[in-house]
Amino acid sequence: MVLNAGSSSIKFATYDIRQFDPALFRGEIEKIGLAAHLRVADPRGEILAERNWPAGSLDQNAATRQIFSTIRELIREKPVLGVGHRVVHGGTEYAAPVRIDAGVLASLEELVPLAPLHQPHNLAPIRTIAEAAPQIPQVACFDTAFHRGQPHLAQLFPLPRRLTEAGIRRYGFHGLSYEYIASRLPAVAPEIATARVVVAHLGNGASLCALQGGRSIASTMGFTAADGLMMGTRCGSVDPGALLYLMDEYKMGVRELEDLIYRQSGLLGVSGISSDMRTLRASRDPAAAEAIALFVYRIVRETGSLAAALGGLDALVFTAGIGENDAATRAEVLAGCRWLGLVLDDARNLAGSARISADGAAASAWVVPTDEEQMIARHTAAVLAAAPTPPE
């Protein structure tokens, strides 16, 4: 069982430990705290369970219990062997998935200040399941872990050493997605599996990662998941002096800046319309077009930066919601990256082919769907196989 918890929703999936693809079923409870809605479907899209709750009747603890109860009903007599969780931040200590005990949970709680908008929601279901079913082992899988093997310089900020030693460094995020893509390339595109690759995880949260030999070399996200690319509602990289200016001239406090950076900026802030790329593509408002253009411009610039870190580029891979589904964004990004040898094949791009670059191009372009939940399931199974639960 895999849980991917956010502030107002929890995605989940269940796997047969002998076969991770496809999942037995996937589901989500959304609008937690409001009028919550549960939906579960099998790999064919057939609805297995659906339920609604009145506004305010379901908090995250209750939502986790409802998910656990629903899964129990769907798998009937089959045992839940383990639960894997996406945890955004592993700090400097956790460079690999880990089985959760009281000590691990306490250390993860200490990392809340590093990811205050994500970490508390990731940890809440862990506590709920530990109370409801303490006999079931749980495993934490970290969004930062895949990047911990980056070169030392790639992880540093040019700040006083004492601050670096205190943990202020570039962690990178979306690591579970990038790790999954790296694991899929040998099957999908073996010719680039060990090459110099930039992966573009483009969704409501967006980032790029430079891979060489299937390992993370550099990434656009840094100390927090608000750095790097422009996103749905997050600003990405902004001159820190601009934030100081807002504090001085607009008297903005820490929480106001946090709201600005995480919730009011990005595609939503620039367009003034929506954070959803589909809505912006359908709009005739010039502000929507400008938001899209800025989104693409930032991707193109950062792709060049990561190509420099790699010493060249052999392939660009698109993934996540926008990357997998928006052919226009892919075309615009590749147009801006022609200098890197990327040439689009329009027919392939519109058809949703795996390879979308033209034959003979110096660098290739691909679309590879990501699956963070499957990556978590695989990690969870491996951790439990290495240290199985002792018999009671």
JORATA-V393546 format. One record per residue. N is the residue number from 1. PHI is phi in whole degrees, -180 to 180 (NA if undefined). BURIAL is + if it has 24 or more other C-alpha atoms within 12 Angstrom, else -. Layout:
BEGIN
n:N phi:PHI burial:BURIAL
n:N phi:PHI burial:BURIAL
END
This chain:
BEGIN
n:1 phi:NA burial:+
n:2 phi:-123 burial:+
n:3 phi:-122 burial:+
n:4 phi:-127 burial:+
n:5 phi:-99 burial:+
n:6 phi:-119 burial:+
n:7 phi:-71 burial:+
n:8 phi:-128 burial:+
n:9 phi:-152 burial:+
n:10 phi:-133 burial:+
n:11 phi:-89 burial:+
n:12 phi:-149 burial:+
n:13 phi:-152 burial:+
n:14 phi:-129 burial:+
n:15 phi:-128 burial:+
n:16 phi:-79 burial:+
n:17 phi:-63 burial:+
n:18 phi:-90 burial:-
n:19 phi:-155 burial:-
n:20 phi:-91 burial:+
n:21 phi:-135 burial:-
n:22 phi:-88 burial:-
n:23 phi:-67 burial:+
n:24 phi:-63 burial:+
n:25 phi:-163 burial:+
n:26 phi:-130 burial:+
n:27 phi:-160 burial:+
n:28 phi:-159 burial:+
n:29 phi:-106 burial:+
n:30 phi:-115 burial:+
n:31 phi:59 burial:+
n:32 phi:-63 burial:+
n:33 phi:92 burial:-
n:34 phi:-110 burial:-
n:35 phi:-92 burial:-
n:36 phi:-65 burial:+
n:37 phi:-137 burial:+
n:38 phi:-108 burial:+
n:39 phi:-143 burial:+
n:40 phi:-130 burial:+
n:41 phi:-136 burial:+
n:42 phi:-89 burial:-
n:43 phi:-60 burial:-
n:44 phi:-86 burial:-
n:45 phi:91 burial:-
n:46 phi:-71 burial:-
n:47 phi:-74 burial:-
n:48 phi:-99 burial:-
n:49 phi:-158 burial:+
n:50 phi:-153 burial:-
n:51 phi:-156 burial:-
n:52 phi:-122 burial:-
n:53 phi:-128 burial:-
n:54 phi:-64 burial:-
n:55 phi:-56 burial:-
n:56 phi:79 burial:-
n:57 phi:-91 burial:-
n:58 phi:-133 burial:+
n:59 phi:-96 burial:+
n:60 phi:-66 burial:+
n:61 phi:-62 burial:+
n:62 phi:-65 burial:+
n:63 phi:-64 burial:+
n:64 phi:-62 burial:+
n:65 phi:-65 burial:+
n:66 phi:-66 burial:+
n:67 phi:-62 burial:+
n:68 phi:-61 burial:+
n:69 phi:-65 burial:-
n:70 phi:-63 burial:+
n:71 phi:-63 burial:+
n:72 phi:-57 burial:-
n:73 phi:-66 burial:-
n:74 phi:-73 burial:+
n:75 phi:-91 burial:-
n:76 phi:54 burial:-
n:77 phi:-83 burial:-
n:78 phi:-70 burial:-
n:79 phi:-81 burial:-
n:80 phi:-87 burial:+
n:81 phi:-83 burial:+
n:82 phi:-177 burial:+
n:83 phi:-126 burial:+
n:84 phi:-105 burial:+
n:85 phi:-125 burial:+
n:86 phi:-79 burial:+
n:87 phi:-121 burial:+
n:88 phi:-62 burial:+
n:89 phi:-118 burial:+
n:90 phi:-109 burial:+
n:91 phi:61 burial:+
n:92 phi:-86 burial:+
n:93 phi:-83 burial:-
n:94 phi:-105 burial:+
n:95 phi:-108 burial:-
n:96 phi:-158 burial:+
n:97 phi:-58 burial:+
n:98 phi:-143 burial:+
n:99 phi:-71 burial:+
n:100 phi:-90 burial:+
n:101 phi:-131 burial:-
n:102 phi:-61 burial:-
n:103 phi:-67 burial:-
n:104 phi:-64 burial:+
n:105 phi:-62 burial:+
n:106 phi:-63 burial:-
n:107 phi:-69 burial:-
n:108 phi:-70 burial:+
n:109 phi:-67 burial:+
n:110 phi:-68 burial:-
n:111 phi:-89 burial:+
n:112 phi:-54 burial:+
n:113 phi:-61 burial:-
n:114 phi:-80 burial:+
n:115 phi:-147 burial:+
n:116 phi:-66 burial:+
n:117 phi:-93 burial:+
n:118 phi:-122 burial:+
n:119 phi:-57 burial:+
n:120 phi:-59 burial:+
n:121 phi:-73 burial:+
n:122 phi:-67 burial:+
n:123 phi:-84 burial:+
n:124 phi:-57 burial:+
n:125 phi:-65 burial:+
n:126 phi:-62 burial:+
n:127 phi:-65 burial:+
n:128 phi:-61 burial:+
n:129 phi:-69 burial:+
n:130 phi:-61 burial:+
n:131 phi:-78 burial:-
n:132 phi:-79 burial:-
n:133 phi:-145 burial:-
n:134 phi:-63 burial:-
n:135 phi:-78 burial:-
n:136 phi:-90 burial:+
n:137 phi:-69 burial:+
n:138 phi:-124 burial:+
n:139 phi:-130 burial:+
n:140 phi:-97 burial:+
n:141 phi:-120 burial:+
n:142 phi:-104 burial:+
n:143 phi:-71 burial:+
n:144 phi:-92 burial:+
n:145 phi:-62 burial:+
n:146 phi:-62 burial:+
n:147 phi:-92 burial:+
n:148 phi:-69 burial:+
n:149 phi:-91 burial:+
n:150 phi:-62 burial:+
n:151 phi:-53 burial:-
n:152 phi:-54 burial:-
n:153 phi:-64 burial:-
n:154 phi:-67 burial:+
n:155 phi:-98 burial:+
n:156 phi:-97 burial:+
n:157 phi:-101 burial:-
n:158 phi:-80 burial:-
n:159 phi:-114 burial:-
n:160 phi:-52 burial:-
n:161 phi:-56 burial:-
n:162 phi:-64 burial:-
n:163 phi:-76 burial:-
n:164 phi:-61 burial:-
n:165 phi:-67 burial:-
n:166 phi:-82 burial:-
n:167 phi:108 burial:+
n:168 phi:-88 burial:+
n:169 phi:-155 burial:+
n:170 phi:-83 burial:+
n:171 phi:-96 burial:+
n:172 phi:76 burial:+
n:173 phi:-139 burial:+
n:174 phi:60 burial:+
n:175 phi:-63 burial:+
n:176 phi:-66 burial:+
n:177 phi:-67 burial:+
n:178 phi:-65 burial:+
n:179 phi:-65 burial:+
n:180 phi:-63 burial:+
n:181 phi:-60 burial:+
n:182 phi:-59 burial:+
n:183 phi:-74 burial:+
n:184 phi:-88 burial:+
n:185 phi:-58 burial:+
n:186 phi:-58 burial:-
n:187 phi:-89 burial:-
n:188 phi:-81 burial:-
n:189 phi:-145 burial:+
n:190 phi:-58 burial:-
n:191 phi:-68 burial:-
n:192 phi:-116 burial:+
n:193 phi:-58 burial:+
n:194 phi:-111 burial:+
n:195 phi:-91 burial:+
n:196 phi:-91 burial:+
n:197 phi:-127 burial:+
n:198 phi:-106 burial:+
n:199 phi:-104 burial:+
n:200 phi:-107 burial:+
n:201 phi:-89 burial:+
n:202 phi:-115 burial:+
n:203 phi:-147 burial:+
n:204 phi:-61 burial:+
n:205 phi:-99 burial:+
n:206 phi:-138 burial:+
n:207 phi:-161 burial:+
n:208 phi:-124 burial:+
n:209 phi:-138 burial:+
n:210 phi:-91 burial:+
n:211 phi:-111 burial:+
n:212 phi:-138 burial:+
n:213 phi:63 burial:-
n:214 phi:77 burial:+
n:215 phi:-114 burial:+
n:216 phi:-72 burial:+
n:217 phi:-106 burial:+
n:218 phi:-163 burial:+
n:219 phi:-148 burial:+
n:220 phi:-84 burial:+
n:221 phi:-78 burial:+
n:222 phi:-122 burial:+
n:223 phi:-69 burial:+
n:224 phi:-130 burial:+
n:225 phi:-84 burial:+
n:226 phi:-103 burial:+
n:227 phi:-90 burial:+
n:228 phi:89 burial:+
n:229 phi:-69 burial:+
n:230 phi:-64 burial:+
n:231 phi:-129 burial:+
n:232 phi:-61 burial:+
n:233 phi:-128 burial:+
n:234 phi:-99 burial:+
n:235 phi:-79 burial:+
n:236 phi:74 burial:+
n:237 phi:-65 burial:+
n:238 phi:-137 burial:-
n:239 phi:-53 burial:-
n:240 phi:-60 burial:-
n:241 phi:-64 burial:-
n:242 phi:-65 burial:-
n:243 phi:-70 burial:-
n:244 phi:-63 burial:-
n:245 phi:-61 burial:-
n:246 phi:-64 burial:-
n:247 phi:-67 burial:-
n:248 phi:-75 burial:-
n:249 phi:-87 burial:-
n:250 phi:-106 burial:-
n:251 phi:55 burial:-
n:252 phi:-78 burial:-
n:253 phi:-90 burial:-
n:254 phi:-60 burial:-
n:255 phi:-68 burial:-
n:256 phi:-66 burial:-
n:257 phi:-63 burial:+
n:258 phi:-59 burial:+
n:259 phi:-66 burial:-
n:260 phi:-63 burial:+
n:261 phi:-69 burial:+
n:262 phi:-94 burial:+
n:263 phi:-122 burial:+
n:264 phi:-113 burial:+
n:265 phi:-108 burial:+
n:266 phi:63 burial:+
n:267 phi:-58 burial:+
n:268 phi:-65 burial:+
n:269 phi:-66 burial:+
n:270 phi:-70 burial:+
n:271 phi:-80 burial:+
n:272 phi:69 burial:+
n:273 phi:-120 burial:+
n:274 phi:-164 burial:+
n:275 phi:-95 burial:+
n:276 phi:-93 burial:+
n:277 phi:-59 burial:+
n:278 phi:-64 burial:+
n:279 phi:-66 burial:-
n:280 phi:-68 burial:+
n:281 phi:-63 burial:+
n:282 phi:-83 burial:-
n:283 phi:-86 burial:-
n:284 phi:-100 burial:-
n:285 phi:-69 burial:-
n:286 phi:-57 burial:-
n:287 phi:-67 burial:-
n:288 phi:-67 burial:+
n:289 phi:-63 burial:+
n:290 phi:-68 burial:+
n:291 phi:-61 burial:+
n:292 phi:-64 burial:+
n:293 phi:-62 burial:+
n:294 phi:-69 burial:+
n:295 phi:-57 burial:+
n:296 phi:-67 burial:+
n:297 phi:-57 burial:-
n:298 phi:-66 burial:+
n:299 phi:-63 burial:+
n:300 phi:-63 burial:+
n:301 phi:-62 burial:+
n:302 phi:-72 burial:+
n:303 phi:-62 burial:+
n:304 phi:-62 burial:+
n:305 phi:-62 burial:+
n:306 phi:-73 burial:+
n:307 phi:-62 burial:+
n:308 phi:-65 burial:-
n:309 phi:-64 burial:+
n:310 phi:-85 burial:+
n:311 phi:76 burial:-
n:312 phi:137 burial:+
n:313 phi:-139 burial:+
n:314 phi:-105 burial:+
n:315 phi:-160 burial:+
n:316 phi:-122 burial:+
n:317 phi:-118 burial:+
n:318 phi:-98 burial:+
n:319 phi:-152 burial:+
n:320 phi:74 burial:+
n:321 phi:-54 burial:+
n:322 phi:-73 burial:+
n:323 phi:-60 burial:+
n:324 phi:-84 burial:+
n:325 phi:-118 burial:+
n:326 phi:-106 burial:+
n:327 phi:-62 burial:+
n:328 phi:-66 burial:+
n:329 phi:-63 burial:+
n:330 phi:-60 burial:+
n:331 phi:-63 burial:+
n:332 phi:-68 burial:+
n:333 phi:-64 burial:+
n:334 phi:-66 burial:+
n:335 phi:-62 burial:+
n:336 phi:-76 burial:+
n:337 phi:-110 burial:+
n:338 phi:-60 burial:+
n:339 phi:-64 burial:-
n:340 phi:-90 burial:+
n:341 phi:93 burial:+
n:342 phi:-90 burial:+
n:343 phi:-130 burial:+
n:344 phi:-78 burial:+
n:345 phi:-102 burial:+
n:346 phi:-58 burial:-
n:347 phi:-64 burial:-
n:348 phi:-63 burial:-
n:349 phi:-64 burial:+
n:350 phi:-70 burial:-
n:351 phi:-81 burial:-
n:352 phi:75 burial:+
n:353 phi:-69 burial:+
n:354 phi:-66 burial:+
n:355 phi:-97 burial:+
n:356 phi:-118 burial:+
n:357 phi:-91 burial:+
n:358 phi:-75 burial:-
n:359 phi:-60 burial:-
n:360 phi:87 burial:-
n:361 phi:-65 burial:-
n:362 phi:-65 burial:-
n:363 phi:-129 burial:+
n:364 phi:-104 burial:+
n:365 phi:-128 burial:+
n:366 phi:-139 burial:+
n:367 phi:-123 burial:+
n:368 phi:-129 burial:+
n:369 phi:-61 burial:+
n:370 phi:-92 burial:+
n:371 phi:-154 burial:+
n:372 phi:-62 burial:+
n:373 phi:-63 burial:+
n:374 phi:-64 burial:+
n:375 phi:-62 burial:+
n:376 phi:-64 burial:+
n:377 phi:-61 burial:+
n:378 phi:-63 burial:+
n:379 phi:-63 burial:+
n:380 phi:-62 burial:+
n:381 phi:-61 burial:+
n:382 phi:-67 burial:+
n:383 phi:-64 burial:+
n:384 phi:-73 burial:+
n:385 phi:-68 burial:-
n:386 phi:-76 burial:-
n:387 phi:-141 burial:-
n:388 phi:-63 burial:-
n:389 phi:-65 burial:-
n:390 phi:-66 burial:-
n:391 phi:-64 burial:-
n:392 phi:-79 burial:-
END
